[in-house]
């Protein structure tokens, strides 16, 4: 792109931002989470109080799965996720990490998340998932970029967890893509969403046991024919991690295609495995 073209693009973005700010001043709206009147000019339809309520994860997390260590060591055995046999064909067995990860097999190297999947953050993610609020996705991308830089998540390429084509057609977009695209720009990395595809749709059943969650994503992802991932370090992005089954299945497909490593990065992390699957991740 020429210098003139870059200037025109930057000017257009500035004008769009200024226009949004003026609209928010003259036509104030309420927070999409608590309905409190927004008192600042912003494109993110969530008030500062709600944004501040998102429970950012501490630095002391499991080396492998990224869960806060204090929460995991206090969790009852029934909350510790799928058994070791849940992913028997993964790349390696973890002999370190938290109680939940010791002896488990994963295709991803590790996972990191911005905040705990609880409280108002759940509602914010649902809002993004069903209303395509791109400024909110950009806000999440900024936080994830901070996590990636803080934790030294080295990668060569960014890939988002894909939706099945039928689900994406119904929704009109993929919320993970909305987050991963601006994240890649912030990290200065190429974004390659076409590398990965979902070949098996999510089951219609809404309530799944942990073992069912692992089983329904087994073999559900594949790299597209002709995809070049040989020896690449992949940063795999999604909105929520619960059991890690979806990230593991995606990572397995990427590793089989030749990826050197896969690191997961999600907006939210369920601290305890929920009884129902409210997210596209399992």
MOJOHU-V838931 format. One record per run of one state. SS is the DSSP state (hx for helix, st for strand, lp for the rest). FROM is the first residue (numbers start at 0). TO is the last residue. If there is no record, write none. Layout:
((SS FROM TO) (SS FROM TO))
//
This chain:
((lp 0 1) (hx 2 25) (lp 26 28) (st 29 29) (lp 30 35) (st 36 36) (lp 37 46) (hx 47 52) (lp 53 54) (st 55 55) (lp 56 59) (st 60 60) (lp 61 66) (st 67 67) (hx 68 72) (lp 73 75) (hx 76 78) (lp 79 82) (hx 83 86) (lp 87 90) (st 91 92) (lp 93 103) (st 104 105) (lp 106 108) (st 109 115) (lp 116 118) (hx 119 130) (lp 131 132) (hx 133 149) (lp 150 155) (st 156 159) (lp 160 162) (st 163 163) (hx 164 170) (lp 171 173) (hx 174 186) (lp 187 188) (st 189 190) (lp 191 191) (hx 192 194) (st 195 197) (lp 198 208) (hx 209 216) (lp 217 219) (st 220 222) (lp 223 231) (st 232 240) (lp 241 243) (hx 244 255) (lp 256 259) (st 260 268) (lp 269 281))
//
